[in-house]
Amino acid sequence: MNAPVIQSLGAPPDRHAERIVDEMLTWLHTRQREIWPRAKGSLRTQQMGNPTGQARAVERMRKAMGDLVLELKLNPGKRGRYELYMVNWVVVDTLRNKIADLMEPPPALSALALTLAMSDRAQEWRSSVPLIVTRHAIIRLAQRAEMRTVEDLYKALRMLWWALYDLVIKDVASGRSPDNATWCEPPDCGWRLRLDNGAIAVVGRDEDGARRMIVKTILEGDAP
């Protein structure tokens, strides 16, 4: 990856952080075109009749997807019955309030969404968007983590994902329905989730009425 590098010391200034964010979103948007071809080519239904075969198939899929996928969670079952959950980042067109078209360049001033795709033995994927990360939050993440390359920022987004894991997928991947799980019921003041580097993600419920959370900003670790 030939990514630009910020040369300043300490947290990168706003304009440099914005440039790295735009580079990362363009890179991610382009790579997203590989996700479904890789997924389709790695799962073989005829080999998923029991939990052992299902685990092997999902491990093949995990290797095929590489860093394109944040999480693959299998709930195995007998007689070919299973549930598979896949989580990954996608670019959001904030002006149109929808996931950006992969066949077009990423829109200006885009943001990020976390997609949760679920599949069963029929391999019919159903997807939802449980969380949005605002552009402001991505820029602050780059600054709080002192990111200077696209690759570093993408790693920081994985760090953010692990801070969000218990909220977004733990209940759902344990067999609870997304509609009944409690992951989208924040307190009035929202959640404050500490990242591995000490920074704090401020998370609340999306105000547009959807059953969805939103990462509003990333604070310094010593913020009140």
N, C-alpha and C positions, 0 to 999 in steps of 0.2 A: 504494500500500500504506500504510494508516494503522497504522504500527507504533509501539509504545511506545518511548520514548527514556530511557535511563539518564542521570541528571544528575550522578553522582559523577565525580570526577577519577581518572585512572589506571585500573588494572584493576577492572572492576565486582565488587562483593562477591558472595559465593556466592548469596544470595537473589535478587539482581537478575539475575545470570547465569542462574539456573534459570528465572526468569520469562521471559527472552528466549528461552531454549531451548524452553520449552513453547509460546510464541507461534509460533516458527519451525516447530516440528513440526506444530502445528495447521494453519498456512498451507500447508506442504508437503503434508500429508496431503490437504487439500482439492484442491489443484492436481493431484495425481496422477490424479484422475478424468479429466483431460483427455488423458492421454498416449496411450492406445490409440485413441480416436476421431481424434486428430490424425494418428497414425501410419497408421492404416487409410485415411484420406482423402487422404494425400499420395503414397502409392506406387501406381503403375499398372504392373502386370505386363507389359501389352502393349507398353509403351514401354521395357522393360529387356532387349532382345534382344542388345545389344552393350555393351561397356564404356562408350562415350560416353553411351548412353541410361541406363545404370545410374548413372553419375556425376551426370547431370542429375536423375534421380529422387531420389537421396539428398540432393542439394542442396535440392530442394523440401521434402523431409522435414525437413531441418535448419532451414530457415526456418520451417516450420510448428510445429516443436517449441519453438523459441526456447530459453529458459533451463530448460525442463523436462528437457532431456537434457544429460548431461555430455559424452558422446562418441558420435559415429556414425562407424564405421570400415567402409569398403567394401573387400572383396577381389573385384575384378571378374573376369569370365570371359566367354568366347565362348558363343554359342548360349543365351543366357539363364541361364547358370550363374554364380552369384555367392554370396558370403557377406556378410552384413551384421550388424554388431555394434552394439548400443545399450546404453549404460551410464547409469543414473540412480539417484538416492537414493530410498529408500522408508522409511516408518516401520515399526518393528518393535514388536510386542507382546511385551515381554520376559517377562511372566508366563506367556504361552502358548507362547513360543519360536517365533513365526511372524510373517509379514508381517501387519500390521494390515488388517482388513477395510475397504475403501474406502467401503462403504455405512454404516459406523458411525463415530461420533466417535473420534478417536485415543485410545487407552487412556492411563491415567495412567502416569507414569514410563516413557514409551516411549524407544526408542533408534533408531538409524539402520542401514540396511543398504544396501550397494551391490549393485544387480542388474545382471547381464550377460545380455542377451537376444540370441539368435542366430537369424537367419532365412536361408533359401535361396530358390531360385526358386519353390518351392511356397508361400512366405510362411507357413510354419508356424513360429511362434516357439517357441523352447526357451529357458528361462531358468534361471539359477542365481544363488546368493547367495555370491559369493567373499569378502565381507568384511563385518564388523559394526563399527560405531563405538559404543562404550558411551556411556551417558548421561553418565557421569563425564567421558569424553574430550570430549564436545560442550561441556559446561560449562567445562572447562579451555580449550578452544579459544576460547570467547567471552571468557574472561578474558585469555588470553595475547595475543590480537589486539585486546583492549580494544573489543569489539563492544558497541554500545548499541542497535542496531535489528535487526529481523528481516532486513531486506535486507542489512545488513552481515554478519550471521552466515551467511547463505546464500552470500555471496561468499567468506567465509572457508572454508566447506565446499568450494567449488570449488578454493580454494588447497590444501586438504588432498588433494583428488582428484588434482591434478597431482603432488603429492609421491608419491602411490600409483601413478601411471599405469604406470611401468615394471614394477612388481611384479604388478599385477592384469591388465592387458590386453595389454601389448606382445607377450608370447610368443603368447597366444591369437590376437590379431588378425593375427599374422604367419603364421597357417595351422596352428599347432600345436594339437593336441587339448588341451582344458582338463585332461583326466586325465593327460596326459603332460608338460604344461608344468611348469617348475620354480618358478613364482611362489609356491607354497605350501610352500616348504622353508626356513624361516628358521633361522638359527643358534640355538644353545641359549639365548642371551641375548636373542633377538629382534632386530628391526631398529630402528634409530634414524634416522628420516627428517627432515631439516631442511626446514621450510616456508619460503616466501618471506619471511615476516616474522621469521625467525630462530628461532622456536619449534621444538621437536623432538617428532615423533609417535613414540610407543612402540608397535610393532606386533609381534604374535606370532601363533602358530597357535591357533585356537580349540580349547579343551580338551575340547569335547564329542565329538571324534572326526571331525567333518565336515571335508571338504577346504576349509577356510575360514580366513581370517585375521581378526584382531580388533585394532582400535585401542584400546589399554587406557587411555592417558592422553596429555596434551600437556604437555610440560615447558617450562620457561623455557629460553631460548637458551643460557644460561651453565651449565646443569645438567651435571654430570659424565657 
